[in-house]
Amino acid sequence: ATAASPLPHLSMGMSSDFAVAIAEGATLVRIGTAIFGERPG
């Protein structure tokens, strides 16, 4: 599918797979676990 208008960011990936996400073209990667650690529970 093609977006109706250009999207400035592609968000995909998290702390565990950020390198793959960047290699695939992500412009936003969530890395909270790498900084703050695992969530309790």
PDB file of N, CA, C, O and CB in Angstrom:
ATOM      1  N   ALA A   1       0.845  -1.190   0.000  1.00  0.00           N
ATOM      2  CA  ALA A   1       0.000   0.000   0.000  1.00  0.00           C
ATOM      3  C   ALA A   1       0.879   1.238   0.000  1.00  0.00           C
ATOM      4  O   ALA A   1       1.995   1.216   0.518  1.00  0.00           O
ATOM      5  CB  ALA A   1      -0.955   0.006   1.219  1.00  0.00           C
ATOM      6  N   THR A   2       0.386   2.289  -0.567  1.00  0.00           N
ATOM      7  CA  THR A   2       1.095   3.559  -0.624  1.00  0.00           C
ATOM      8  C   THR A   2       0.333   4.585   0.197  1.00  0.00           C
ATOM      9  O   THR A   2      -0.893   4.662   0.119  1.00  0.00           O
ATOM     10  CB  THR A   2       1.268   4.040  -2.087  1.00  0.00           C
ATOM     11  N   ALA A   3       1.059   5.376   0.987  1.00  0.00           N
ATOM     12  CA  ALA A   3       0.433   6.421   1.797  1.00  0.00           C
ATOM     13  C   ALA A   3      -0.072   7.538   0.889  1.00  0.00           C
ATOM     14  O   ALA A   3       0.531   7.829  -0.144  1.00  0.00           O
ATOM     15  CB  ALA A   3       1.430   6.981   2.848  1.00  0.00           C
ATOM     16  N   ALA A   4      -1.174   8.154   1.279  1.00  0.00           N
ATOM     17  CA  ALA A   4      -1.752   9.249   0.499  1.00  0.00           C
ATOM     18  C   ALA A   4      -0.831  10.460   0.467  1.00  0.00           C
ATOM     19  O   ALA A   4      -0.791  11.189  -0.524  1.00  0.00           O
ATOM     20  CB  ALA A   4      -3.109   9.646   1.068  1.00  0.00           C
ATOM     21  N   SER A   5      -0.092  10.673   1.549  1.00  0.00           N
ATOM     22  CA  SER A   5       0.872  11.764   1.600  1.00  0.00           C
ATOM     23  C   SER A   5       2.173  11.224   2.182  1.00  0.00           C
ATOM     24  O   SER A   5       2.154  10.253   2.939  1.00  0.00           O
ATOM     25  CB  SER A   5       0.330  12.962   2.446  1.00  0.00           C
ATOM     26  N   PRO A   6       3.294  11.835   1.840  1.00  0.00           N
ATOM     27  CA  PRO A   6       4.575  11.337   2.331  1.00  0.00           C
ATOM     28  C   PRO A   6       4.646  11.396   3.861  1.00  0.00           C
ATOM     29  O   PRO A   6       4.217  12.371   4.478  1.00  0.00           O
ATOM     30  CB  PRO A   6       5.726  12.145   1.718  1.00  0.00           C
ATOM     31  N   LEU A   7       5.179  10.365   4.441  1.00  0.00           N
ATOM     32  CA  LEU A   7       5.343  10.321   5.891  1.00  0.00           C
ATOM     33  C   LEU A   7       6.803  10.617   6.222  1.00  0.00           C
ATOM     34  O   LEU A   7       7.698   9.994   5.651  1.00  0.00           O
ATOM     35  CB  LEU A   7       4.905   8.934   6.470  1.00  0.00           C
ATOM     36  N   PRO A   8       7.064  11.565   7.142  1.00  0.00           N
ATOM     37  CA  PRO A   8       8.444  11.965   7.418  1.00  0.00           C
ATOM     38  C   PRO A   8       9.225  10.962   8.261  1.00  0.00           C
ATOM     39  O   PRO A   8      10.455  11.006   8.281  1.00  0.00           O
ATOM     40  CB  PRO A   8       8.449  13.287   8.106  1.00  0.00           C
ATOM     41  N   HIS A   9       8.533  10.060   8.959  1.00  0.00           N
ATOM     42  CA  HIS A   9       9.221   9.133   9.854  1.00  0.00           C
ATOM     43  C   HIS A   9       8.702   7.717   9.665  1.00  0.00           C
ATOM     44  O   HIS A   9       7.540   7.503   9.319  1.00  0.00           O
ATOM     45  CB  HIS A   9       9.052   9.566  11.312  1.00  0.00           C
ATOM     46  N   LEU A  10       9.575   6.767   9.897  1.00  0.00           N
ATOM     47  CA  LEU A  10       9.207   5.361   9.901  1.00  0.00           C
ATOM     48  C   LEU A  10       9.652   4.806  11.242  1.00  0.00           C
ATOM     49  O   LEU A  10      10.847   4.639  11.483  1.00  0.00           O
ATOM     50  CB  LEU A  10       9.855   4.573   8.693  1.00  0.00           C
ATOM     51  N   SER A  11       8.699   4.520  12.113  1.00  0.00           N
ATOM     52  CA  SER A  11       8.995   4.019  13.448  1.00  0.00           C
ATOM     53  C   SER A  11       8.844   2.510  13.472  1.00  0.00           C
ATOM     54  O   SER A  11       7.758   1.978  13.244  1.00  0.00           O
ATOM     55  CB  SER A  11       8.076   4.671  14.498  1.00  0.00           C
ATOM     56  N   MET A  12       9.941   1.828  13.749  1.00  0.00           N
ATOM     57  CA  MET A  12       9.901   0.379  13.911  1.00  0.00           C
ATOM     58  C   MET A  12      11.119  -0.040  14.699  1.00  0.00           C
ATOM     59  O   MET A  12      12.157   0.619  14.648  1.00  0.00           O
ATOM     60  CB  MET A  12       9.845  -0.352  12.538  1.00  0.00           C
ATOM     61  N   GLY A  13      10.999  -1.118  15.418  1.00  0.00           N
ATOM     62  CA  GLY A  13      12.117  -1.615  16.196  1.00  0.00           C
ATOM     63  C   GLY A  13      12.099  -1.117  17.622  1.00  0.00           C
ATOM     64  O   GLY A  13      11.543  -0.067  17.943  1.00  0.00           O
ATOM     65  N   MET A  14      12.732  -1.919  18.468  1.00  0.00           N
ATOM     66  CA  MET A  14      12.849  -1.588  19.886  1.00  0.00           C
ATOM     67  C   MET A  14      14.268  -1.932  20.322  1.00  0.00           C
ATOM     68  O   MET A  14      15.106  -2.275  19.489  1.00  0.00           O
ATOM     69  CB  MET A  14      11.780  -2.357  20.752  1.00  0.00           C
ATOM     70  N   SER A  15      14.543  -1.844  21.617  1.00  0.00           N
ATOM     71  CA  SER A  15      15.893  -2.060  22.121  1.00  0.00           C
ATOM     72  C   SER A  15      16.524  -3.353  21.624  1.00  0.00           C
ATOM     73  O   SER A  15      17.711  -3.379  21.299  1.00  0.00           O
ATOM     74  CB  SER A  15      15.876  -2.061  23.612  1.00  0.00           C
ATOM     75  N   SER A  16      15.739  -4.426  21.561  1.00  0.00           N
ATOM     76  CA  SER A  16      16.296  -5.734  21.218  1.00  0.00           C
ATOM     77  C   SER A  16      16.620  -5.897  19.735  1.00  0.00           C
ATOM     78  O   SER A  16      17.391  -6.786  19.373  1.00  0.00           O
ATOM     79  CB  SER A  16      15.340  -6.806  21.630  1.00  0.00           C
ATOM     80  N   ASP A  17      16.053  -5.064  18.876  1.00  0.00           N
ATOM     81  CA  ASP A  17      16.290  -5.237  17.441  1.00  0.00           C
ATOM     82  C   ASP A  17      16.536  -3.921  16.709  1.00  0.00           C
ATOM     83  O   ASP A  17      16.237  -3.800  15.521  1.00  0.00           O
ATOM     84  CB  ASP A  17      15.118  -5.943  16.814  1.00  0.00           C
ATOM     85  N   PHE A  18      17.079  -2.938  17.421  1.00  0.00           N
ATOM     86  CA  PHE A  18      17.248  -1.616  16.821  1.00  0.00           C
ATOM     87  C   PHE A  18      18.191  -1.627  15.621  1.00  0.00           C
ATOM     88  O   PHE A  18      17.977  -0.875  14.670  1.00  0.00           O
ATOM     89  CB  PHE A  18      17.762  -0.647  17.857  1.00  0.00           C
ATOM     90  N   ALA A  19      19.219  -2.454  15.645  1.00  0.00           N
ATOM     91  CA  ALA A  19      20.174  -2.469  14.529  1.00  0.00           C
ATOM     92  C   ALA A  19      19.488  -2.917  13.235  1.00  0.00           C
ATOM     93  O   ALA A  19      19.740  -2.353  12.170  1.00  0.00           O
ATOM     94  CB  ALA A  19      21.367  -3.399  14.850  1.00  0.00           C
ATOM     95  N   VAL A  20      18.633  -3.920  13.326  1.00  0.00           N
ATOM     96  CA  VAL A  20      17.891  -4.395  12.155  1.00  0.00           C
ATOM     97  C   VAL A  20      16.929  -3.310  11.682  1.00  0.00           C
ATOM     98  O   VAL A  20      16.806  -3.066  10.481  1.00  0.00           O
ATOM     99  CB  VAL A  20      17.120  -5.702  12.481  1.00  0.00           C
ATOM    100  N   ALA A  21      16.246  -2.659  12.627  1.00  0.00           N
ATOM    101  CA  ALA A  21      15.298  -1.602  12.264  1.00  0.00           C
ATOM    102  C   ALA A  21      16.001  -0.472  11.516  1.00  0.00           C
ATOM    103  O   ALA A  21      15.487   0.024  10.514  1.00  0.00           O
ATOM    104  CB  ALA A  21      14.601  -1.051  13.521  1.00  0.00           C
ATOM    105  N   ILE A  22      17.161  -0.070  11.994  1.00  0.00           N
ATOM    106  CA  ILE A  22      17.920   0.991  11.327  1.00  0.00           C
ATOM    107  C   ILE A  22      18.361   0.532   9.936  1.00  0.00           C
ATOM    108  O   ILE A  22      18.274   1.290   8.970  1.00  0.00           O
ATOM    109  CB  ILE A  22      19.152   1.398  12.175  1.00  0.00           C
ATOM    110  N   ALA A  23      18.831  -0.706   9.842  1.00  0.00           N
ATOM    111  CA  ALA A  23      19.251  -1.240   8.542  1.00  0.00           C
ATOM    112  C   ALA A  23      18.091  -1.277   7.551  1.00  0.00           C
ATOM    113  O   ALA A  23      18.298  -1.159   6.343  1.00  0.00           O
ATOM    114  CB  ALA A  23      19.836  -2.645   8.710  1.00  0.00           C
ATOM    115  N   GLU A  24      16.879  -1.441   8.058  1.00  0.00           N
ATOM    116  CA  GLU A  24      15.695  -1.505   7.199  1.00  0.00           C
ATOM    117  C   GLU A  24      15.089  -0.133   6.919  1.00  0.00           C
ATOM    118  O   GLU A  24      14.092  -0.037   6.203  1.00  0.00           O
ATOM    119  CB  GLU A  24      14.653  -2.392   7.832  1.00  0.00           C
ATOM    120  N   GLY A  25      15.680   0.940   7.474  1.00  0.00           N
ATOM    121  CA  GLY A  25      15.236   2.283   7.136  1.00  0.00           C
ATOM    122  C   GLY A  25      14.444   3.025   8.194  1.00  0.00           C
ATOM    123  O   GLY A  25      13.869   4.074   7.904  1.00  0.00           O
ATOM    124  N   ALA A  26      14.398   2.507   9.414  1.00  0.00           N
ATOM    125  CA  ALA A  26      13.662   3.199  10.475  1.00  0.00           C
ATOM    126  C   ALA A  26      14.289   4.561  10.754  1.00  0.00           C
ATOM    127  O   ALA A  26      15.511   4.708  10.733  1.00  0.00           O
ATOM    128  CB  ALA A  26      13.635   2.349  11.763  1.00  0.00           C
ATOM    129  N   THR A  27      13.446   5.546  11.013  1.00  0.00           N
ATOM    130  CA  THR A  27      13.940   6.862  11.419  1.00  0.00           C
ATOM    131  C   THR A  27      13.663   7.121  12.896  1.00  0.00           C
ATOM    132  O   THR A  27      14.215   8.059  13.470  1.00  0.00           O
ATOM    133  CB  THR A  27      13.299   7.960  10.563  1.00  0.00           C
ATOM    134  N   LEU A  28      12.818   6.305  13.516  1.00  0.00           N
ATOM    135  CA  LEU A  28      12.550   6.363  14.954  1.00  0.00           C
ATOM    136  C   LEU A  28      12.637   4.945  15.505  1.00  0.00           C
ATOM    137  O   LEU A  28      12.027   4.023  14.965  1.00  0.00           O
ATOM    138  CB  LEU A  28      11.143   7.003  15.254  1.00  0.00           C
ATOM    139  N   VAL A  29      13.399   4.775  16.584  1.00  0.00           N
ATOM    140  CA  VAL A  29      13.538   3.469  17.216  1.00  0.00           C
ATOM    141  C   VAL A  29      13.328   3.648  18.710  1.00  0.00           C
ATOM    142  O   VAL A  29      13.889   4.563  19.313  1.00  0.00           O
ATOM    143  CB  VAL A  29      14.934   2.827  16.913  1.00  0.00           C
ATOM    144  N   ARG A  30      12.522   2.779  19.311  1.00  0.00           N
ATOM    145  CA  ARG A  30      12.242   2.852  20.748  1.00  0.00           C
ATOM    146  C   ARG A  30      13.313   2.069  21.503  1.00  0.00           C
ATOM    147  O   ARG A  30      13.460   0.864  21.302  1.00  0.00           O
ATOM    148  CB  ARG A  30      10.816   2.297  21.073  1.00  0.00           C
ATOM    149  N   ILE A  31      14.064   2.757  22.376  1.00  0.00           N
ATOM    150  CA  ILE A  31      15.160   2.109  23.095  1.00  0.00           C
ATOM    151  C   ILE A  31      15.047   2.259  24.608  1.00  0.00           C
ATOM    152  O   ILE A  31      16.055   2.234  25.314  1.00  0.00           O
ATOM    153  CB  ILE A  31      16.478   2.674  22.631  1.00  0.00           C
ATOM    154  N   GLY A  32      13.830   2.414  25.103  1.00  0.00           N
ATOM    155  CA  GLY A  32      13.620   2.607  26.537  1.00  0.00           C
ATOM    156  C   GLY A  32      14.183   1.498  27.397  1.00  0.00           C
ATOM    157  O   GLY A  32      14.778   1.774  28.439  1.00  0.00           O
ATOM    158  N   THR A  33      14.010   0.238  26.988  1.00  0.00           N
ATOM    159  CA  THR A  33      14.510  -0.876  27.785  1.00  0.00           C
ATOM    160  C   THR A  33      16.029  -0.830  27.888  1.00  0.00           C
ATOM    161  O   THR A  33      16.580  -1.161  28.938  1.00  0.00           O
ATOM    162  CB  THR A  33      14.062  -2.209  27.183  1.00  0.00           C
ATOM    163  N   ALA A  34      16.707  -0.433  26.840  1.00  0.00           N
ATOM    164  CA  ALA A  34      18.164  -0.342  26.866  1.00  0.00           C
ATOM    165  C   ALA A  34      18.635   0.725  27.849  1.00  0.00           C
ATOM    166  O   ALA A  34      19.717   0.603  28.423  1.00  0.00           O
ATOM    167  CB  ALA A  34      18.701  -0.039  25.468  1.00  0.00           C
ATOM    168  N   ILE A  35      17.842   1.755  28.046  1.00  0.00           N
ATOM    169  CA  ILE A  35      18.208   2.848  28.948  1.00  0.00           C
ATOM    170  C   ILE A  35      17.736   2.583  30.374  1.00  0.00           C
ATOM    171  O   ILE A  35      18.503   2.733  31.326  1.00  0.00           O
ATOM    172  CB  ILE A  35      17.623   4.164  28.445  1.00  0.00           C
ATOM    173  N   PHE A  36      16.465   2.186  30.519  1.00  0.00           N
ATOM    174  CA  PHE A  36      15.835   2.087  31.835  1.00  0.00           C
ATOM    175  C   PHE A  36      15.730   0.672  32.380  1.00  0.00           C
ATOM    176  O   PHE A  36      15.430   0.497  33.560  1.00  0.00           O
ATOM    177  CB  PHE A  36      14.479   2.676  31.774  1.00  0.00           C
ATOM    178  N   GLY A  37      15.969  -0.341  31.557  1.00  0.00           N
ATOM    179  CA  GLY A  37      15.848  -1.722  31.991  1.00  0.00           C
ATOM    180  C   GLY A  37      14.444  -2.257  31.779  1.00  0.00           C
ATOM    181  O   GLY A  37      13.545  -1.545  31.332  1.00  0.00           O
ATOM    182  N   GLU A  38      14.278  -3.540  32.115  1.00  0.00           N
ATOM    183  CA  GLU A  38      12.981  -4.203  31.957  1.00  0.00           C
ATOM    184  C   GLU A  38      11.947  -3.595  32.896  1.00  0.00           C
ATOM    185  O   GLU A  38      12.282  -3.105  33.975  1.00  0.00           O
ATOM    186  CB  GLU A  38      13.111  -5.713  32.217  1.00  0.00           C
ATOM    187  N   ARG A  39      10.701  -3.634  32.478  1.00  0.00           N
ATOM    188  CA  ARG A  39       9.599  -3.190  33.340  1.00  0.00           C
ATOM    189  C   ARG A  39       9.321  -4.250  34.399  1.00  0.00           C
ATOM    190  O   ARG A  39       9.406  -5.446  34.118  1.00  0.00           O
ATOM    191  CB  ARG A  39       8.316  -2.905  32.504  1.00  0.00           C
ATOM    192  N   PRO A  40       8.992  -3.824  35.605  1.00  0.00           N
ATOM    193  CA  PRO A  40       8.641  -4.815  36.631  1.00  0.00           C
ATOM    194  C   PRO A  40       7.319  -5.501  36.300  1.00  0.00           C
ATOM    195  O   PRO A  40       6.423  -4.897  35.710  1.00  0.00           O
ATOM    196  CB  PRO A  40       8.556  -4.147  38.016  1.00  0.00           C
ATOM    197  N   GLY A  41       7.211  -6.761  36.685  1.00  0.00           N
ATOM    198  CA  GLY A  41       5.939  -7.465  36.543  1.00  0.00           C
ATOM    199  C   GLY A  41       5.899  -8.296  35.381  1.00  0.00           C
ATOM    200  O   GLY A  41       4.890  -8.954  35.126  1.00  0.00           O
TER     201      GLY A  41
END
